[in-house]
């Protein structure tokens, strides 16, 4: 999957794990876009033809709802409960499970916690 990893999710270990799993990954930092407003990050994902991976659920859900035919958003909830926390391996496996299920990503907003 072609991914753009948001600023809040671009830990080097996660990027490496995603790449090792065969994903085509760019981070916001690698594009020189750290600090951009969410709307511009979302637009960057669209212009790059990449699905956005983020922990910023609320803001990107609002943006996705306003954009027909967007490239997709994969969101990860953080709720403070360690039992619900997704580590890097969980995130990679959730993306793989979503892909294996054959569900569309384009135009969709998927919560990866549901695919854990």
N, C-alpha and C positions, 0 to 999 in steps of 0.2 A: 504494500500500500504506500502511496505517496503521501507523506505527512509533513506538516509544518508544526513544530512543537513550540507552543507559546512560552513566553518568558517565565511564567510561574512553574513550568514543567521541564525545563531544559537541563536537568542535571546530566552531567557527562555520562554517568553510569547508565541512565535510562536511554540516552541517545545511542550509546554503544550496544545495549541489549536489543534495542529495536533494529539496529543495523545488522547485528548478528542473526536476528530472526528473518532477515531478508527484506526489510522495509527500506524504502527510499526516503531518507529522513533529512530535513533541514530544520535548524532551530532559528528562532527569531534573532538570536545573537549572531549566528553565522551569516545572516543576511544584513547585519548591521542595523537592526531595527529595535533593539532594546529601548524601552521607554515610550514606544509609540502608543497612542490611544487604541483601545480595543477595536474600534471601527476600522482603523488603518491596518491592524494586524489581520482582521477578518478579510479585508480587501486584498491584502498581500497573499493570503491563502488562495483566494479566488484567482488572482492573476497568475499564480504559480501552478494552479491546477492541483492543489494539495488539500487533503483533509486536515483540519485543525485539531490538534490534541492539546487539551487545556484542563486545568483545575478550576478555572474561572467560569463556573457553571452558569450563574445568573446572567452575567453580562453577555456571554456568547449565545445563550438561549434566546435572549431578546433580539440579538442581531440576526440569528438564524431564522427566527420567525418573520423577519422583515424581508428576507432575501429568498425569492423563488429560485429553485435550481442551483443553490449554492453547492460547494464541493464537499460538504459534510463536516460535522463537528463530533469529535469523540471527547466526552467530558468525564472527569473523575471527581466525585464528591469527596470532601474531607469533612468529617463531622466530629472529630476529637475522640471518637471511640476507637481504640487500637484494634479491636476485632474487625472493624470496617475498613481500616486503612489498607490501601493497595500499595504493595511494594513494587519495585520495577518488574520483577518476574510476573506478578499478578497482572500488571498492565499489559505486558507483551502477550501473555496467555489469553487475556480477555480480547485483545484485538484479533488474535488468531482464531479464537472461538467465534467471534462475530463474523469474520470472513468465511470460516468453514460453514456457518449457517446459511451463507448465500444471501444474506439480507443486503439490500441496497444501502450505500453510505451517502451517495450524492443526494442532496436535498433533505438529509435526515440529521437528527440530533440524537446521538446514542449516548447513554450513560454506561460507561464501562463497568461500573460496580455491579451491574446486573449480569455481567458476563464473566464474573470472577470464578 
